[in-house]
Amino acid sequence: MLPFSEVLIGKCRSEFELMGKEPERDNLGDLSAEDKDLKLKKLRNRTLGNVEFIGELFKKKMVDLEVLQGLLDKLLDTSPEDHDSIHPLCKLLESTGKTLETASKETMDAYFVRIQELAAQPDLSSRYKFMLLDLKDLRGKEWVPRYVHARHAHKIYTQAHTAVQQECKREREHVRA
């Protein structure tokens, strides 16, 4: 009997390998445009969920570095016409980038050369271009997300505001005395 973790990782890996070739895609031609879009959206969300889960398994050291790099290589080998792998690529690197950077900076440099090439494609939608550029910015900020910086700035503002209020209160008490 296989351990649960091996079965889980095997299932995630087989789902990943099916990306773009899911059996559900076979009968899309029979559906209306609205139903087709809904079905494709569900498939993309399932792929994103799987990729995010793989990233979390990697952070828990349940997935090896080599396996993750293989998945990233597959996501980066997207054809110019097929851009469905860009969003999962960004999600995976957002969650694992910091760990990968410390494990192998040279490999990350190579990934980002390819990411730059993808972002420079003239037929790439602006949505995907900005995803790739945001990923590049995230790496430049040492993998600390923007919202963390915003939360820190808000904390500083709140502390300054509280200090000013306390100072005003002390001055009023001093004037009364």
C-alpha positions in Angstrom: 0.0 0.0 0.0 1.3 3.4 -1.0 1.6 6.2 1.6 -1.0 8.9 1.4 1.5 11.6 0.5 2.8 9.7 -2.5 -0.8 9.1 -3.8 -1.6 12.8 -3.2 1.5 14.0 -5.1 0.9 11.5 -7.9 -2.6 12.8 -8.3 -1.5 16.4 -8.4 1.2 15.6 -10.9 -1.2 13.7 -13.2 -3.6 16.6 -13.0 -0.8 18.9 -13.9 0.2 16.7 -16.9 -3.3 16.9 -18.2 -3.3 20.7 -18.2 -4.7 21.8 -21.5 -5.6 18.2 -22.5 -8.4 17.5 -20.1 -11.0 15.0 -21.4 -13.7 17.7 -20.6 -12.2 19.8 -23.5 -13.2 17.2 -26.1 -16.9 18.0 -26.3 -16.6 21.8 -26.0 -17.6 22.3 -29.7 -21.1 21.0 -28.9 -21.7 23.7 -26.3 -23.0 27.3 -26.6 -20.5 30.1 -26.4 -21.6 30.9 -22.8 -21.4 27.3 -21.7 -18.0 26.8 -23.3 -16.6 29.9 -21.6 -18.0 28.6 -18.2 -16.5 25.2 -18.8 -13.1 26.7 -19.7 -13.2 28.9 -16.7 -13.8 25.9 -14.4 -10.9 24.1 -16.0 -8.6 27.0 -15.6 -9.6 27.4 -11.9 -9.0 23.7 -11.3 -5.6 24.1 -12.9 -4.8 27.2 -10.7 -6.0 25.4 -7.6 -3.8 22.4 -8.4 -0.7 24.6 -9.1 -1.2 26.5 -5.9 -1.6 23.2 -4.0 1.6 21.9 -5.5 3.4 25.1 -4.4 2.2 24.6 -0.9 3.3 21.0 -0.9 6.7 22.2 -2.0 6.9 24.7 0.8 6.1 21.8 3.2 8.9 19.8 1.6 6.5 17.2 0.2 7.5 17.9 -3.4 11.2 17.9 -4.4 13.0 20.8 -6.0 13.6 18.8 -9.2 9.9 18.0 -9.5 8.9 21.7 -9.1 11.6 22.8 -11.6 10.2 20.3 -14.1 6.7 21.7 -13.6 8.1 25.3 -14.1 10.0 24.2 -17.2 6.7 22.8 -18.7 4.8 26.0 -17.8 7.6 28.1 -19.4 7.6 26.1 -22.6 4.3 27.7 -23.7 3.7 28.2 -27.4 3.2 31.7 -28.7 -0.5 30.9 -29.4 -1.3 29.2 -26.1 -1.1 31.5 -23.1 -3.1 29.4 -20.6 0.0 28.4 -18.8 1.1 31.9 -17.9 -1.4 32.4 -15.0 -0.5 29.1 -13.4 3.2 29.9 -13.9 2.8 33.2 -12.0 0.8 31.6 -9.2 3.4 28.9 -8.7 6.3 31.3 -8.7 4.5 33.8 -6.4 4.2 31.0 -3.8 7.5 29.3 -4.3 9.8 32.0 -5.7 11.5 33.0 -2.4 12.5 29.3 -1.7 13.5 28.7 -5.3 15.6 31.8 -5.3 17.6 30.7 -2.3 17.9 27.1 -3.7 19.2 28.1 -7.1 19.6 31.7 -8.2 21.0 30.7 -11.6 17.9 28.7 -12.4 15.7 31.6 -11.3 17.7 33.9 -13.5 17.1 31.6 -16.5 13.4 31.5 -15.7 13.2 35.2 -15.6 15.0 35.5 -19.0 12.2 33.3 -20.4 9.5 35.3 -18.5 10.9 38.5 -20.0 10.7 36.9 -23.5 7.1 35.9 -22.8 6.2 39.4 -21.7 7.7 40.9 -24.8 5.5 38.8 -27.2 3.5 41.3 -29.2 0.3 39.2 -29.3 0.2 38.6 -25.5 -2.8 40.2 -23.8 -2.1 43.1 -21.4 -3.5 41.0 -18.6 -0.8 38.4 -19.0 1.9 41.0 -19.6 1.1 42.7 -16.3 1.0 39.3 -14.5 4.5 38.7 -15.7 5.7 42.2 -14.9 4.2 42.0 -11.4 6.0 38.7 -10.9 9.3 40.5 -12.0 8.5 43.3 -9.5 7.8 40.8 -6.8 11.2 39.2 -7.3 12.8 42.7 -7.3 11.2 43.2 -3.9 12.7 40.0 -2.6 9.4 38.1 -2.9 7.6 40.4 -0.4 4.1 41.1 -1.8 2.8 44.6 -2.3 0.1 44.3 0.3 2.7 43.5 3.0 4.4 46.8 2.1 1.0 48.6 2.2 0.1 47.0 5.5 3.5 48.1 7.0 2.9 51.7 5.7 -0.5 51.7 7.2 0.9 50.5 10.5 3.5 53.4 10.5 0.7 55.9 9.7 -1.4 54.5 12.6 1.5 54.7 15.0 2.3 58.3 14.0 -1.4 59.3 14.2 -1.6 57.7 17.7 1.6 59.5 18.8 0.2 62.9 17.6 -3.1 62.3 19.4 -1.2 61.5 22.6 0.9 64.6 22.3 -2.1 66.8 21.8 -3.8 65.2 24.8 -0.7 65.9 27.0 -0.6 69.5 25.8 -4.3 70.0 26.7 -3.7 68.5 30.1 -0.6 70.7 30.6 -2.5 73.8 29.6 -5.3 73.0 32.1 -2.9 72.4 34.9 
